Amino acid sequence: MKGYGQFCPIAKACEALGERWTLLLIRELLCGSHRYNDFKRGLPLISPTMLSQRLNVLQQRGLIESRHSEDNKSREYHLTPAGQELEPIVMGLGEWGARWVRSQMSDDDLSVELLMWDMRRTINCDALPDCQTVLHFEFHDLDQPCRHWWMLAENSGIDLCVDDPGFDPDLHFISDLRTMTALWLGDTTIAAAELAEKLKIRGSSRLLRNLPEWFMFSGFADIKSGLSSV
């Protein structure tokens, strides 16, 4: 990236962070992703070459470090103290975006891969039954292989897959991608989506009753749009 030719710390920070995908890669690290394949799931449109380049640059700039995983079978990336200091900045950008530009979402901005990955990493497993819980999400406006998604949730974590795992679902969500995205972002509610016949949820009445305890929405869902006050 060509520099701005300015000594201003803001300009220098923009040079370090302003390249495409860089801040989103920091977002993924802040959200708990540490492995190459996890980055690809949170950033499905980034090319493998670009992802490798961005990881290398972030290491050179001292924002992340590479380590061996605990089982010594793969490589992981973790934020350094300098990278961790970016958390309030990145979250602040998210809050600003939720307040001022969330209504400008086009069809090109919708991503079922990111939506399912986001939902997967925020579900509260502690509020689910001790046994395995199977959640089936069906997007009737999408074609295969993106139409059906399954989450297999246990206390140890959640597996996300697009291939039928062969278990009967405890809950089956049927909707379209825009409605589920709006629900995740806090732009609609389950009750409103069901009333508009844009969402159907079938299955365990117990899980449905406890849904607010285990189905967590986006961390920006409670931020109200500021456009109405302009």
PyMOL commands that set and color helices and strands:
alter all, ss='L'
color gray80, all
select helices_A, chain A and resi 9-17+22-30+36-42+48-60+81-84+87-100+102-104+107-109+112-122+125-127+177-185+190-195+205-209+211-214+227-229
alter helices_A, ss='H'
color red, helices_A
select strands_A, chain A and resi 64-68+75-79+133-139+148-154+157-161+171-175+199-203
alter strands_A, ss='S'
color yellow, strands_A
deselect
rebuild
show_as cartoon
